[in-house]
């Protein structure tokens, strides 16, 4: 937190301005044990939950589909998020860290698996991501770091990418996304 003081003339006037060096969208007062609902999110003092439910139908050519409903715990410290076409969910954190969830409507994913993707696979996956608007949090603008962890988690009909996660935060991020489940 920065404190700025300005002194003027002989008569001393102090102007105190408090600004936050970084703002989080998931800030919650400690007393909010039941959580604070904001759209698809519930923000708790120690964690966040994304519960995606939508009744808006989707179409692909002439095929009509219903969006998949799911829930997942997410770490605190969310800076920005995007939800695109009921299929792509991006959540951005400090230090170029991101979680990206893609829902596979074709249900091509049958086995649950976790692995470290190759650089080529990461690039291909990131290029396939729909971009609604350019922002400073765009996952494709984040430089890949070999000192960080990037892991693909495939669960039922979802691909979850933990991207550029700091080693000391990896356990927390992995535990959170491992809670992913579809809501029937």
C-alpha positions in Angstrom: 0.0 0.0 0.0 1.3 3.4 -0.9 0.8 6.5 1.2 1.3 9.9 -0.6 1.6 13.1 1.5 1.7 16.6 0.0 2.7 19.6 2.0 1.7 23.1 0.7 2.8 26.6 1.6 3.4 27.9 5.1 0.1 26.5 6.3 0.7 22.8 6.3 -1.9 20.8 4.5 -1.5 17.1 4.5 -3.3 15.2 1.8 -3.2 11.5 2.5 -4.2 9.2 -0.3 -4.3 5.5 0.1 -4.0 3.4 -3.0 -3.6 -0.2 -3.5 -0.7 -1.3 -5.6 -2.7 -4.3 -6.8 -6.4 -4.9 -6.7 -8.0 -8.2 -6.5 -11.6 -8.9 -7.5 -12.0 -11.5 -4.9 -11.4 -9.5 -1.8 -13.8 -10.4 1.0 -14.1 -9.2 4.6 -13.1 -11.8 7.2 -16.6 -11.9 8.6 -18.2 -13.2 5.3 -18.2 -16.9 6.2 -21.1 -17.6 3.9 -19.3 -16.1 1.0 -20.0 -13.2 -1.3 -21.8 -14.1 -4.6 -20.6 -12.2 -7.7 -22.0 -13.7 -10.9 -20.8 -17.2 -11.2 -18.3 -16.8 -8.3 -18.6 -17.2 -4.6 -15.8 -15.4 -2.8 -14.8 -16.7 0.6 -12.1 -15.2 2.9 -9.8 -18.2 2.2 -10.8 -19.4 -1.3 -13.1 -18.9 -4.2 -15.6 -21.1 -6.0 -16.6 -20.9 -9.6 -20.1 -22.4 -10.2 -21.0 -22.3 -13.8 -24.6 -22.8 -14.7 -26.3 -21.4 -17.8 -29.6 -22.0 -19.5 -28.5 -20.3 -22.7 -28.5 -22.9 -25.5 -25.5 -23.2 -27.8 -25.3 -24.1 -31.5 -22.7 -25.5 -33.8 -23.8 -25.4 -37.4 -27.3 -27.0 -37.1 -26.6 -28.9 -33.9 -28.1 -27.5 -30.6 -26.3 -28.1 -27.4 -26.8 -27.3 -23.7 -23.8 -25.9 -21.8 -22.2 -28.1 -19.2 -22.6 -27.0 -15.6 -19.6 -27.4 -13.3 -18.0 -26.2 -10.1 -14.4 -25.7 -9.1 -12.5 -24.2 -6.2 -10.0 -21.5 -7.1 -7.1 -19.9 -5.2 -7.5 -16.4 -3.8 -5.8 -13.5 -5.6 -7.9 -13.3 -8.8 -7.0 -10.3 -10.8 -9.2 -10.8 -13.9 -11.3 -13.5 -15.5 -13.0 -14.2 -18.9 -15.8 -16.6 -19.8 -16.2 -17.3 -23.5 -18.9 -19.2 -25.3 -19.7 -21.5 -22.2 -16.6 -23.4 -23.2 -13.5 -21.4 -22.2 -12.9 -20.0 -18.7 -9.7 -18.1 -18.0 -8.7 -16.9 -14.5 -5.6 -14.6 -14.1 -3.4 -14.1 -11.0 -0.4 -12.1 -10.0 3.0 -12.9 -11.6 1.7 -14.1 -15.0 -0.1 -17.1 -13.5 -3.3 -18.4 -15.0 -5.8 -21.2 -14.9 -7.7 -22.0 -18.1 -10.6 -24.4 -18.3 -12.0 -25.7 -21.6 -15.1 -27.8 -21.7 -15.2 -30.5 -24.4 -18.8 -30.8 -25.7 -17.8 -33.8 -27.9 -16.9 -35.8 -24.8 -13.7 -36.9 -26.5 -11.9 -37.0 -23.1 -12.7 -40.2 -21.3 -9.7 -40.8 -19.1 -8.6 -38.5 -16.2 -5.0 -37.7 -16.6 -2.4 -35.2 -15.4 0.9 -34.4 -17.2 3.4 -31.7 -18.1 2.7 -30.6 -21.7 5.5 -30.0 -24.2 6.1 -26.4 -25.4 4.6 -27.3 -28.7 1.4 -28.7 -27.1 1.1 -25.5 -24.9 1.5 -23.3 -28.0 -1.1 -25.3 -29.9 -3.5 -25.2 -27.0 -3.1 -21.5 -26.4 -3.5 -20.7 -30.1 -6.8 -22.5 -30.2 -8.2 -20.4 -27.4 -10.9 -17.9 -28.4 -10.0 -14.3 -27.7 -12.8 -11.9 -27.0 -10.7 -8.8 -26.3 -7.1 -8.0 -25.9 -6.1 -7.3 -22.3 -3.0 -7.1 -20.2 -4.0 -10.4 -18.7 -4.2 -12.3 -22.0 -2.8 -15.8 -21.4 -1.2 -15.8 -24.9 0.8 -12.7 -23.9 2.3 -14.4 -20.9 5.8 -15.5 -21.4 6.4 -19.2 -20.7 9.0 -19.7 -18.0 10.9 -23.0 -17.5 11.3 -22.1 -13.8 7.5 -22.3 -13.4 5.0 -25.2 -13.6 2.6 -25.7 -16.4 0.4 -28.7 -16.1 -2.6 -30.1 -18.0 -5.3 -31.8 -16.0 -7.9 -33.7 -18.0 -11.1 -34.6 -16.1 -14.1 -36.2 -17.8 -15.0 -33.6 -20.4 -12.7 -30.8 -19.3 -9.1 -29.7 -20.0 -7.7 -27.6 -17.2 -4.4 -25.8 -17.8 -2.3 -24.5 -14.9 -0.1 -22.1 -16.7 3.1 -20.5 -15.5 2.5 -21.3 -11.8 5.1 -20.3 -9.3 6.6 -23.5 -7.7 5.7 -22.3 -4.1 2.0 -21.8 -5.3 1.7 -25.0 -7.3 0.3 -27.2 -4.5 -2.4 -24.7 -3.8 -3.4 -24.3 -7.4 -3.3 -28.0 -8.1 -5.4 -28.8 -5.0 -8.0 -26.2 -6.1 -8.5 -27.4 -9.7 -8.5 -31.0 -8.7 -11.9 -30.2 -7.0 -13.4 -29.7 -10.5 -16.6 -31.6 -11.1 -19.6 -31.5 -13.4 -23.0 -30.7 -11.9 -25.8 -32.9 -13.1 
